[in-house]
Amino acid sequence: MFILASRTALATECHQIHTLLDFLGPTNQTAGFSNGRMMVGLSSHGELLTLRWPYLSDFDHLDYGTNALKMLDFDTPLLGALPEEAVFDGIRLNPEAVSSPVSWLRDAPWHVRQSYESEDVDVLLTEWAHPSLPIVIVRRDWLDRQADTFVQEYELINSGEDAIELAVIHYANWAPSVKRLPYDQTPGWTDDATLDPGMWYDTKWDALRTARSFAVRNTAFPGPQTAQQEGELTDWLDRFVGDGVYLAARLYPGSTSHDVGPALDGAQQEPSVYGQAALGRPLGRNYHAGRAAGLLEIRIRIPAHGARRVTAATFAARTAAQLDELLATFSTPSVFSTSLARARAADRQWLARRPLPNSPDRKLRRVAKRALLNLRDAWHPDSGLVAGGFSTTPPYTYDWPNEILLHLVMPRIGMVTEAEAHAFFYQSVQAGPPASSTDPPQYSFGMNYDYGGMPRGFLSFKIDSTAFVVVHWWDVAQFLEEPERSKYIEQIYPSLRQTAMFLRDYRQDNGLTLPATEGDYPGDRSTLQGNLPVWAAMSAAAEAANAAGDTSSATAFQARADELKAAILATFYDEKKNHFIEGEQIGAYAQFGNAYWMLWPYVLLPVTDARIQGHAAYLDHGLRHVFVEHAEEKGAYDAKGLFYYVEAATTPAAYERAWTYLRELVHSVAPHGTNTYGEAWVYCDFDGDGSGEYQQRVAIPHISEGVWPYWVGVRLFEKWKPQPPKAVPSLQHVRIDANVDDEPVLSWTSRDADGVYIELSYDGTVFHDAVERPASGKWRLSGLAPHHRYTVRVTPFDAAGFEGEAWTDTVRAGVSAGGCVVAGRADPVLLLLLLIVFWPVLRKLPYRNSPEWRSASRNSRQVEEA
């Protein structure tokens, strides 16, 4: 997509800004999911940053964005976003006190862990632990599969000896958006927040509410300001606002207080909701016009060694009546257990029908399942659109024709109906006759499109995107059965032929395409990046024409494909370097480029050809440079080069090298817990331990960056069948010790394992997973809640991913004098110290079977008998 970065020497400052898009938010998003209508994105600290509905490309109803002027590096708090923005939670201890400020869960000193509940569900778990409070808060986030409802269920666990009184705060700063402009990606991200329609508290439903009309835009609509209006709320809103965006939020089993007021502190006469919460308690205000925020509070008592549950839900609807129906449906907390079970079952049933890499490697399968669920979530059933990402970072939320991997993978994993709908979506956005010199050529395609087919990217015509659509159109036909296949070809072929004829004629005298925009860089050029897709499009068009009975066009398309193939080999293969070159190299990632189009789904040359193998050796060098030598500080789309390497591999040694690179891509580059990729990564020693770590950047989750490793894994393990090891990997000297900062440290040693999986869980739910290499090392169990007992599981694995016997123990952080209590194992160091201290006493005790012990034992029995 749209990377503006360059590979340079390893950075001395790990947290510096690396790409222009690092400035555009939310860049701290780590997870997201969708039910096909509503899409949400969350940060690693549990904040809700993205709320799009009813379309996955538009509209975002949260005012959240990082600030380029403030965000100098990734250590900047909230990456420069205002603290009042987004939706997040907090608690107030001693809620009956006159002044009891909120402790926001996203802020220090709360320790946060985040992962999905399991690898096969769209249920996100976030765990907060406080270093000085015996409280653990675990929140489950999911989207109802049938209703447009986002659910956040909190379990508050008290592991202390005394009951705890507290209040849970749910804070919401919405900014409903209804604006769309062609070739403009900023509405709903920058300017719509200034047109906030206001918020009010609905006493009937005990809910925060807001509304904005689709028909009358850029107008603030007041909430009900009289008792009569509130009593007739639904009819009044439907008459006054009409069809639009209606949002509501409730706390279950019911809020004990609330507040609605200004979203920001400024020139207003009254304090903001966020600022007032920081001071002590909600003011109980019911309405505010303009930029407004609100909160709901519920007071609870958690008994000693007990737990309480609180649920927050966010609803979206087009009318006030529909919103009331949702509020009535979700009227009690018990409804949410059914919603959660429904969401889990739908996810697992859907995944069960999808192919996975035939590999024993657990991490690869986790990454694969997350990529599949994200791809499913990116498809919009009403339009057929496939969103490029979940983050509102522009320009990623739209459908990109050049994300051809997504479009080709869909029918191959059983998403045939979805792929067909997507093909018809492109038919609806095909460019018509240009009305001016700035309009795109007829039958061409541009950078990206929203749900309604409106072009939103700043590039109105791209040669590679236009070619990719032709390939996609014909590819779908390969997976349809008769009579659907013939019907599909009849419908799609006229559009396919028009675009193919345009591409056939878009040529230079030397056989290459005319200069045009390739990739996402302004300016015309004619390189491998544009010519290879056009060659693939001509090959696909020839097959489509034959299937449609258009033999004359089939001959013309095949002739153009042959001509272009010869021109590509003559122009872009460097005999001295023994590999293909991009031509005019623009951007950071020309090294890996789009050469995979030579091998899939059409074959430019046989894999045994010396030129194909020469380019594979070139890519091998580059992949080793990145993933083994760690000689680059950043990268993106590296799996494109790896995919070519896998397709060209023919020997076990090549497969093993491919697995080395893929394993690094899934074990180290993918973030632990959520397993979601951004568009780019940064490599640096972030924690100062002397070794580098990966950090994801830009548009997380990025759909294609997750699908690429998944599909590379599928193709690699279709071709390669690694043999189980003769010796099962094992662990030695596994233990948990207290260490600095009162944090337990896990240590392990293994002579025959390549690495270990580490899982930290509570009550059967994994809250953190990690892959550690090398096989011997230490891992700090940071952020454990006082007195809270966790399970630690360590599993060794070998180089191919085969696992050995797991080691399991329990651990809990304590507040005793020792600082840390380790349950389940005796500390050898502590035992040694005790032995030294008490040795003078112990050495005087008779030992078993000694004459002294037998004599003492005999005397004892005689006394008992007497």
DRENLONU-272462 format. One record per residue (C-alpha): y negated, x, z. Coordinates in steps of 0.2 Angstrom, whole numbers, padded with zeros to 4 digits, always signed. Example, Ala and Ser with C-alpha at 12.3 -4.5 7.8 and 13.67 -1.06 7.14 Angstrom:
! residues 2
+0022+0062+0039 +0005+0068+0036 
//
This chain:
! residues 866
+0000+0000+0000 -0017+0007+0005 -0016+0024+0013 -0031+0035+0014 -0025+0050+0022 -0019+0068+0018 -0005+0079+0024 -0013+0094+0033 -0008+0107+0046 -0001+0101+0062 -0016+0093+0072 -0022+0101+0088 -0029+0084+0094 -0014+0072+0095 -0024+0056+0097 -0037+0059+0083 -0040+0046+0070 -0030+0050+0054 -0033+0036+0042 -0047+0025+0038 -0036+0010+0042 -0034+0016+0059 -0051+0009+0062 -0046-0008+0057 -0037-0019+0070 -0027-0023+0078 -0019-0006+0077 -0011-0007+0094 +0001-0021+0089 +0019-0017+0092 +0029-0033+0089 +0028-0049+0079 +0038-0064+0073 +0036-0080+0064 +0044-0097+0061 +0038-0098+0043 +0022-0107+0048 +0015-0099+0064 +0015-0080+0065 +0011-0070+0081 +0008-0052+0085 +0008-0043+0102 +0003-0027+0109 +0014-0015+0119 +0005-0022+0135 +0009-0040+0131 -0008-0046+0124 -0007-0059+0110 -0018-0051+0096 -0013-0061+0081 -0011-0080+0079 -0010-0086+0061 -0007-0104+0056 -0002-0113+0046 -0001-0100+0033 +0006-0082+0035 -0008-0074+0025 -0022-0085+0032 -0029-0090+0044 -0030-0079+0060 -0037-0089+0075 -0040-0075+0087 -0056-0064+0088 -0048-0047+0090 -0053-0031+0081 -0054-0012+0085 -0072-0005+0084 -0074+0010+0072 -0090+0015+0081 -0082+0016+0098 -0064+0021+0093 -0065+0040+0092 -0047+0042+0096 -0031+0033+0101 -0035+0036+0120 -0050+0025+0119 -0047+0009+0130 -0041-0005+0119 -0045+0006+0104 -0063+0000+0105 -0059-0019+0106 -0069-0029+0118 -0060-0033+0134 -0064-0051+0133 -0055-0053+0116 -0037-0059+0113 -0025-0069+0124 -0018-0060+0140 -0013-0063+0158 -0016-0058+0175 -0013-0062+0194 -0023-0064+0209 -0016-0060+0226 -0022-0070+0241 -0029-0084+0230 -0036-0093+0245 -0048-0079+0248 -0066-0081+0245 -0066-0067+0232 -0050-0062+0225 -0052-0053+0208 -0039-0054+0194 -0027-0039+0191 -0025-0040+0172 -0007-0035+0168 -0013-0025+0153 -0023-0013+0164 -0018+0001+0175 -0009+0003+0187 +0003-0009+0180 +0018+0000+0171 +0024-0009+0155 +0040-0010+0146 +0044-0020+0130 +0058-0023+0119 +0067-0038+0111 +0079-0048+0122 +0093-0042+0110 +0094-0034+0093 +0098-0051+0085 +0084-0063+0091 +0066-0065+0089 +0063-0066+0108 +0051-0052+0115 +0053-0046+0132 +0038-0038+0142 +0041-0031+0159 +0027-0027+0171 +0029-0017+0187 +0016-0012+0200 +0018+0005+0209 +0013-0002+0226 +0018-0020+0225 +0036-0027+0226 +0033-0038+0211 +0041-0037+0194 +0035-0049+0180 +0046-0052+0166 +0040-0062+0151 +0050-0070+0137 +0040-0074+0121 +0047-0084+0107 +0042-0097+0093 +0050-0114+0093 +0059-0115+0076 +0055-0133+0073 +0037-0136+0081 +0022-0125+0079 +0023-0119+0097 +0022-0102+0104 +0030-0100+0121 +0028-0087+0135 +0040-0089+0150 +0036-0078+0165 +0049-0074+0179 +0040-0067+0194 +0052-0058+0205 +0049-0053+0223 +0060-0039+0229 +0051-0037+0245 +0055-0043+0263 +0040-0055+0264 +0035-0070+0254 +0020-0068+0242 +0006-0080+0238 -0002-0077+0221 -0010-0085+0207 -0005-0083+0188 -0020-0082+0176 -0018-0086+0157 -0034-0081+0148 -0037-0087+0130 -0051-0082+0118 -0048-0091+0102 -0058-0091+0086 -0051-0104+0074 -0054-0098+0056 -0054-0109+0040 -0063-0097+0028 -0055-0090+0012 -0064-0080-0002 -0057-0072-0018 -0056-0053-0018 -0062-0053+0000 -0050-0049+0015 -0062-0050+0029 -0063-0069+0033 -0054-0073+0049 -0055-0054+0054 -0074-0051+0056 -0087-0064+0053 -0078-0081+0058 -0078-0077+0076 -0097-0080+0076 -0094-0098+0071 -0082-0102+0086 -0082-0121+0088 -0081-0121+0107 -0068-0126+0119 -0065-0139+0132 -0053-0144+0146 -0043-0159+0143 -0039-0168+0159 -0026-0179+0152 -0015-0165+0146 -0021-0152+0159 -0024-0141+0143 -0037-0130+0135 -0042-0137+0118 -0052-0132+0102 -0054-0139+0085 -0061-0134+0068 -0062-0144+0052 -0055-0138+0035 -0067-0150+0026 -0083-0146+0034 -0083-0127+0037 -0095-0115+0046 -0100-0129+0059 -0097-0130+0077 -0089-0146+0083 -0093-0151+0101 -0079-0156+0113 -0080-0173+0121 -0096-0174+0133 -0093-0191+0140 -0079-0200+0150 -0077-0213+0136 -0076-0199+0123 -0063-0190+0133 -0053-0206+0136 -0053-0209+0117 -0050-0191+0113 -0037-0192+0100 -0046-0205+0089 -0063-0198+0092 -0057-0180+0086 -0048-0187+0071 -0064-0197+0066 -0076-0183+0070 -0066-0167+0065 -0053-0173+0053 -0040-0162+0045 -0041-0145+0052 -0036-0132+0065 -0032-0140+0082 -0026-0128+0096 -0021-0131+0114 -0013-0121+0128 -0005-0127+0144 +0003-0120+0160 +0019-0127+0167 +0023-0134+0179 +0004-0137+0180 -0012-0128+0183 -0021-0129+0199 -0038-0123+0192 -0046-0119+0176 -0062-0113+0168 -0071-0114+0151 -0087-0105+0147 -0095-0091+0136 -0083-0079+0129 -0095-0065+0131 -0108-0059+0144 -0125-0059+0136 -0140-0069+0135 -0132-0085+0142 -0137-0093+0158 -0119-0094+0164 -0107-0080+0166 -0092-0077+0154 -0075-0083+0159 -0068-0066+0159 -0082-0059+0169 -0081-0073+0182 -0062-0070+0184 -0065-0052+0187 -0077-0057+0202 -0065-0069+0211 -0060-0086+0205 -0062-0099+0191 -0078-0110+0191 -0069-0126+0185 -0081-0128+0170 -0075-0141+0157 -0084-0137+0141 -0093-0124+0132 -0100-0124+0114 -0101-0110+0102 -0091-0094+0107 -0080-0100+0121 -0065-0094+0131 -0055-0102+0144 -0042-0099+0157 -0029-0109+0167 -0023-0104+0184 -0007-0109+0194 -0004-0104+0212 +0013-0101+0217 +0023-0094+0232 +0037-0082+0229 +0050-0081+0244 +0056-0065+0250 +0070-0058+0238 +0066-0073+0227 +0059-0078+0210 +0048-0091+0202 +0045-0096+0184 +0029-0101+0175 +0028-0106+0157 +0013-0105+0145 +0013-0113+0128 +0001-0112+0114 +0001-0127+0101 -0006-0129+0084 -0008-0144+0073 -0018-0151+0059 -0024-0167+0068 -0028-0172+0086 -0014-0185+0085 -0001-0172+0079 -0007-0161+0093 -0005-0175+0106 +0013-0177+0099 +0017-0159+0103 +0009-0160+0120 +0020-0175+0124 +0036-0167+0117 +0033-0152+0128 +0028-0162+0143 +0040-0153+0156 +0046-0136+0158 +0064-0141+0155 +0061-0143+0137 +0058-0125+0134 +0076-0120+0139 +0081-0131+0124 +0068-0122+0113 +0074-0105+0118 +0092-0109+0115 +0087-0116+0098 +0078-0101+0093 +0092-0089+0098 +0105-0099+0089 +0095-0100+0073 +0092-0081+0073 +0110-0076+0076 +0116-0088+0063 +0105-0082+0050 +0109-0063+0054 +0127-0066+0054 +0126-0070+0035 +0117-0054+0031 +0125-0037+0026 +0122-0022+0038 +0125-0004+0035 +0143+0000+0037 +0140+0013+0050 +0145+0015+0068 +0127+0021+0073 +0120+0008+0085 +0102+0013+0082 +0103+0011+0064 +0111-0007+0066 +0097-0011+0078 +0083-0006+0066 +0092-0015+0052 +0093-0031+0061 +0075-0030+0066 +0070-0027+0048 +0080-0042+0042 +0072-0053+0055 +0055-0047+0050 +0059-0050+0032 +0065-0068+0035 +0049-0071+0046 +0038-0064+0032 +0043-0078+0019 +0032-0094+0019 +0043-0109+0014 +0028-0120+0008 +0022-0107-0005 +0036-0094-0007 +0024-0080-0002 +0031-0065+0006 +0018-0057+0018 +0016-0038+0018 +0014-0037+0037 +0011-0046+0053 -0005-0037+0059 -0022-0044+0053 -0027-0027+0048 -0034-0030+0031 -0027-0030+0018 -0009-0032+0024 -0006-0050+0027 -0005-0055+0009 +0009-0055-0004 +0010-0038-0014 +0019-0038-0031 +0021-0019-0029 +0032-0022-0013 +0046-0024-0026 +0059-0017-0013 +0057-0033-0003 +0059-0044-0018 +0074-0035-0025 +0083-0035-0008 +0080-0054-0004 +0094-0060-0016 +0105-0046-0012 +0106-0051+0006 +0108-0070+0002 +0090-0075+0002 +0093-0082-0016 +0083-0098-0013 +0069-0089-0005 +0068-0076-0020 +0068-0090-0033 +0054-0098-0024 +0045-0082-0023 +0047-0079-0042 +0039-0096-0045 +0025-0091-0034 +0021-0077-0045 +0022-0088-0060 +0008-0099-0052 -0003-0084-0050 -0001-0076-0068 -0019-0072-0074 -0026-0083-0087 -0039-0080-0101 -0053-0069-0094 -0070-0077-0093 -0079-0061-0091 -0077-0042-0094 -0073-0040-0075 -0059-0052-0075 -0041-0046-0076 -0032-0046-0093 -0022-0062-0097 -0004-0062-0091 -0007-0048-0079 -0006-0047-0060 -0017-0039-0047 -0016-0031-0030 -0011-0045-0018 -0012-0064-0016 -0014-0077-0002 -0003-0092+0001 -0013-0102-0012 -0012-0089-0025 -0030-0083-0023 -0032-0065-0027 -0038-0056-0011 -0036-0037-0015 -0051-0028-0022 -0040-0022-0037 -0039-0037-0049 -0027-0028-0061 -0013-0016-0058 -0001-0010-0071 +0013-0006-0059 +0011-0023-0050 +0012-0032-0067 +0028-0023-0072 +0036-0026-0055 +0034-0045-0057 +0044-0044-0074 +0058-0035-0065 +0058-0047-0051 +0058-0062-0062 +0073-0057-0071 +0082-0050-0056 +0083-0067-0048 +0092-0074-0062 +0107-0062-0059 +0111-0071-0042 +0110-0089-0048 +0125-0099-0053 +0126-0111-0068 +0118-0123-0071 +0104-0117-0060 +0103-0100-0069 +0100-0108-0086 +0087-0120-0079 +0078-0105-0070 +0078-0095-0086 +0071-0109-0096 +0057-0111-0083 +0053-0093-0080 +0056-0085-0097 +0039-0091-0106 +0029-0082-0092 +0041-0067-0092 +0039-0065-0111 +0020-0067-0110 +0018-0053-0097 +0031-0042-0106 +0022-0044-0123 +0006-0038-0114 +0015-0023-0107 +0023-0019-0123 +0007-0018-0132 -0002-0009-0118 +0002+0009-0124 -0005+0025-0130 -0001+0034-0146 +0010+0047-0136 +0021+0032-0130 +0014+0031-0112 +0005+0017-0105 -0014+0016-0107 -0023+0022-0092 -0024+0008-0079 -0025+0006-0060 -0009+0012-0052 -0004+0011-0034 -0019+0006-0023 -0032+0019-0029 -0047+0013-0039 -0048+0022-0056 -0037+0022-0072 -0023+0034-0075 -0006+0035-0083 +0006+0044-0072 +0024+0042-0067 +0019+0029-0054 +0014+0017-0068 +0025+0022-0083 +0042+0020-0073 +0039+0002-0068 +0034-0002-0086 +0050+0006-0093 +0060-0004-0080 +0050-0020-0085 +0054-0017-0103 +0073-0015-0099 +0073-0031-0089 +0063-0041-0102 +0076-0036-0116 +0090-0043-0105 +0080-0059-0101 +0076-0061-0120 +0094-0060-0125 +0099-0072-0111 +0086-0084-0118 +0091-0082-0136 +0075-0074-0141 +0084-0059-0150 +0068-0053-0160 +0059-0051-0143 +0074-0043-0136 +0074-0030-0150 +0055-0026-0148 +0057-0024-0129 +0072-0013-0130 +0063-0002-0143 +0048+0000-0132 +0059+0004-0117 +0067+0018-0127 +0050+0024-0133 +0043+0025-0115 +0059+0033-0109 +0057+0048-0121 +0038+0049-0117 +0042+0050-0098 +0055+0064-0100 +0043+0073-0112 +0028+0072-0101 +0034+0071-0083 +0049+0083-0082 +0044+0101-0078 +0057+0112-0084 +0051+0127-0074 +0050+0118-0058 +0066+0108-0062 +0059+0091-0056 +0049+0077-0061 +0030+0077-0057 +0018+0063-0054 +0005+0069-0067 -0012+0067-0059 -0007+0067-0040 -0019+0056-0030 -0016+0053-0012 -0005+0060+0002 +0013+0055-0004 +0014+0060-0022 +0028+0072-0017 +0040+0057-0014 +0031+0045-0026 +0041+0032-0035 +0054+0042-0044 +0068+0031-0036 +0064+0019-0051 +0074+0031-0062 +0090+0026-0053 +0088+0008-0046 +0090-0005-0052 +0089+0002-0070 +0096+0020-0074 +0085+0031-0084 +0097+0045-0084 +0115+0047-0076 +0115+0054-0059 +0125+0069-0066 +0111+0074-0077 +0104+0091-0072 +0086+0083-0072 +0091+0070-0059 +0100+0083-0048 +0085+0095-0050 +0073+0081-0043 +0086+0077-0029 +0085+0096-0024 +0066+0095-0024 +0066+0079-0013 +0079+0087-0002 +0067+0102+0001 +0053+0089+0005 +0064+0079+0017 +0070+0094+0026 +0052+0100+0028 +0047+0083+0036 +0062+0078+0046 +0070+0094+0051 +0057+0107+0051 +0043+0094+0057 +0030+0103+0047 +0019+0088+0044 +0008+0079+0056 +0009+0062+0047 +0018+0053+0033 +0022+0036+0026 +0035+0029+0013 +0046+0044+0015 +0061+0033+0013 +0057+0031-0005 +0061+0049-0008 +0076+0047+0003 +0082+0032-0007 +0082+0042-0023 +0091+0056-0014 +0105+0044-0008 +0107+0036-0026 +0108+0054-0033 +0121+0060-0020 +0138+0063-0026 +0146+0075-0013 +0150+0073+0005 +0138+0087+0009 +0124+0078+0001 +0128+0062+0010 +0128+0072+0027 +0111+0079+0023 +0105+0061+0018 +0111+0055+0035 +0102+0069+0044 +0086+0063+0037 +0089+0044+0039 +0095+0047+0057 +0078+0055+0061 +0069+0041+0052 +0078+0028+0063 +0082+0037+0079 +0065+0046+0082 +0052+0038+0070 +0056+0020+0074 +0048+0016+0091 +0061+0012+0105 +0062-0005+0111 +0054-0015+0097 +0061-0005+0082 +0046-0010+0072 +0038+0002+0059 +0020+0004+0055 +0014+0009+0037 +0012+0027+0043 +0017+0038+0057 +0009+0053+0066 +0019+0068+0073 +0012+0078+0088 +0016+0083+0106 +0008+0068+0113 +0016+0070+0131 +0013+0088+0132 +0031+0093+0135 +0032+0106+0121 +0041+0095+0108 +0034+0083+0095 +0035+0064+0096 +0032+0051+0083 +0018+0037+0084 +0017+0022+0073 +0001+0018+0065 -0007+0004+0054 -0001-0014+0052 +0014-0015+0064 +0026-0023+0060 +0025-0017+0042 +0038-0027+0032 +0043-0014+0019 +0042+0001+0030 +0056-0007+0040 +0066-0013+0026 +0067+0004+0017 +0077+0012+0031 +0088-0003+0032 +0092-0003+0013 +0094+0016+0013 +0107+0014+0026 +0116+0000+0017 +0117+0011+0001 +0122+0027+0010 +0136+0019+0019 +0142+0010+0004 +0145+0027-0004 +0150+0037+0011 +0164+0034+0023 +0162+0046+0037 +0178+0050+0047 +0179+0047+0066 +0179+0063+0076 +0195+0071+0082 +0187+0073+0099 +0177+0058+0106 +0160+0064+0113 +0159+0065+0131 +0146+0068+0145 +0147+0080+0160 +0136+0081+0175 +0127+0065+0173 +0116+0061+0188 +0099+0053+0194 +0088+0063+0206 +0071+0060+0214 +0058+0071+0206 +0039+0073+0205 +0028+0057+0207 +0042+0048+0216 +0050+0044+0199 +0069+0046+0197 +0075+0058+0183 +0091+0056+0174 +0099+0072+0168 +0115+0075+0158 +0125+0088+0149 +0137+0087+0135 +0145+0100+0124 +0152+0089+0110 +0139+0075+0108 +0124+0075+0096 +0114+0064+0107 +0114+0050+0119 +0108+0032+0120 +0099+0027+0136 +0097+0009+0141 +0088+0003+0156 +0092-0015+0160 +0089-0028+0174 +0101-0043+0176 +0110-0040+0160 +0094-0039+0149 +0089-0022+0142 +0071-0019+0144 +0070-0001+0137 +0081+0008+0125 +0080+0026+0119 +0089+0039+0109 +0088+0056+0116 +0092+0072+0107 +0098+0086+0110 +0113+0080+0120 +0109+0089+0136 +0092+0085+0144 +0082+0075+0156 +0073+0058+0155 +0061+0051+0168 +0064+0034+0173 +0045+0030+0175 +0037+0013+0180 +0051+0006+0191 +0046-0008+0202 +0047-0004+0221 +0064-0010+0228 +0069-0018+0211 +0087-0013+0206 +0090-0008+0188 +0105-0003+0178 +0105+0014+0168 +0118+0016+0155 +0120+0032+0145 +0132+0033+0130 +0135+0049+0120 +0137+0049+0101 +0142+0062+0088 +0133+0067+0072 +0140+0052+0062 +0136+0040+0076 +0153+0037+0084 +0151+0034+0102 +0160+0040+0117 +0163+0033+0135 +0147+0027+0143 +0141+0032+0160 +0133+0018+0171 +0124+0018+0187 +0111+0009+0197 +0094+0015+0202 +0078+0008+0211 +0062+0015+0216 +0058+0014+0234 +0043+0016+0246 +0053+0025+0259 +0048+0042+0266 +0059+0050+0253 +0049+0042+0240 +0064+0037+0229 +0080+0028+0233 +0095+0030+0221 +0109+0018+0223 +0127+0021+0218 +0127+0040+0219 +0125+0052+0233 +0112+0066+0229 +0121+0083+0230 +0105+0092+0234 +0102+0080+0249 +0120+0082+0255 +0119+0101+0254 +0103+0100+0265 +0111+0089+0277 +0126+0100+0278 +0115+0116+0282 +0106+0106+0295 +0121+0099+0304 +0133+0114+0301 +0132+0120+0319 +0138+0103+0325 +0151+0100+0311 +0159+0117+0313 +0163+0113+0331 +0172+0097+0326 +0191+0098+0325 +0197+0096+0307 +0212+0085+0302 +0229+0091+0305 +0223+0105+0316 +0232+0107+0333 +0215+0102+0341 +0214+0086+0330 +0233+0081+0333 +0230+0084+0352 +0215+0073+0352 +0223+0060+0342 +0238+0059+0353 +0228+0057+0369 +0218+0043+0361 +0233+0033+0357 +0240+0035+0374 +0223+0029+0381 +0224+0014+0370 +0242+0010+0375 +0238+0011+0393 
//
